[in-house]
Amino acid sequence: MTAAARSLGRAQSAVSMSIGLLEADLGLELFERSSRNLQITPAGEVMLGEARELLLQAQALEMRAQVLARGQPAQLAVAIDEALPCLPVAQLLSELAQRNGAIALSTLCGSSKEVANYVMQRRAQIGFQIDRGAALPECAQHFMSTVPQKIYVAAHHPLAVPDARVTCKALAAHRQIVAQIDGMDESIISPQVWRFDSSYMIADMVAAGVGWAILPENVANYVRPYHRLVELHCEEMVMPPLVVRMLWLQGTSLDETSRWMQERFAQLQGGAQAA
């Protein structure tokens, strides 16, 4: 008791009185006083765990109040394009947790079109999306980085020749699998086309030998441990990188956290491409 009082900077009598009053309020004996040294009782052990939990909740409450007092959002909903590289996204959210642990975060993952719709419908304040066409007029946008894209087929596909070099004529003779995007038929050269709204579904179809596809490099690399995808080289097709952009509603202001995410994600994307 003496050591505890000294650690708290209080008189021993005041600490003893506080413990006695707490025991009286709870109707429990928290310490066994029959021996020379105080020993916590079984009931005291249980209440100690409860007390520690209450202290953690009080600290979280104080932290959240400080965050709100600085003008940072209490809640944030972020829409994320499923085709974006996973590691930069995970690193961004990990750093957000360290930077603003009190924020209540919700994420909505989907296709490029779904990300734009989430923002337009106000289900998400911001969205990170691969640019696959003009943004909706209701959305403001900021271009951040790029993602390489290449042509892929399954290892057992007829186009998977030894040197993996093909012509557009050879590609046109086989089924092409493309992303389902309204009003967009860019880079379609085959008369046989299947469409899917998921990049990972497209990768699975390619791996199954259904056809060839132009895929973000990170998606192809993600499925390669499970499927043998072969990269094709076609000198007649220019494969510009896909642009990554952040979306938010026109006329709304970005808060401090959203501005930080915009800047930091661009840095992480740039670092991932350099690696």
C-alpha positions, 0 to 999 in steps of 0.5 A: 500500500505504501509503495502504491501511494508513493507511485501515485504521489498520494498519502497512504491514508488517502489510498487506503480510504479510496480502496475502502470506499470502492469496496463499500460501493461494490459490496466486495472485498477486493483485498485480503488483509489477514496477512502482513501484505495485502493479497488480491482476492479472487473477486478482486482479480475479476474486477481488476480486469474490468477496471483495466477495460474501463480505463482503455475505453476512457482512453479511446474516448479521450483520443476520439474527442481530441481527433474531433476537436482537431476537425478530423472526421469521426467516420470515413467510407472509402471505395477501392477498385479491386484491380488496384495493387493490394500491397499499397492499399494495405500499407495505406490503411495500416498507416491510417490506423496508426495516424488516426486510430479513433476513426471509424473506417468502412471500405467498399470494394468493387469494379471501377464502375462500382467505385464511381457509383459508391461515391456518386451515391454518397456511400463513400466520401472518396474512391480510389479507382483505375481510370477506365473512361471518363469520370461521372460529371458529379465526381471530382478527380485527381490523377495519382499514378499508373498501373502497368497492363499486359496481355496474358494467356494460360500456359496451355493456350494455343497462343502460348508459343515458345517465345510468347510473341504474337500478331494482332491477327493471331490474337483476333483468331481467339476469344478475347476476355474484357472488362464489362464497361458501358460504352467502352470497347477499347482494345477489342480486336477479336470478334469473339468477346466475353465480358466480366466486371471483375478483373480477378474473374477475367484472370481466372477465365484466362487461367482456365484457357477460355481466352486471352485478356489484357490485365493489370500486371498486379492482378496477373502476378497475384493469381500466378502462384495458383495459375500458370499465366503467360505474358504475350508480346505483340509489337502491333499493340501499344499497352499504355499503363492504366491511370489511377485516380481518386474520386470525390463528389463535386462541390465537397471539400476534402478533409485533412484525412482524405487529403493525406490519403490522396498524397500518401497513396500516390507515394506508395503507388510510386514506390511499388512501381519502382520496386 
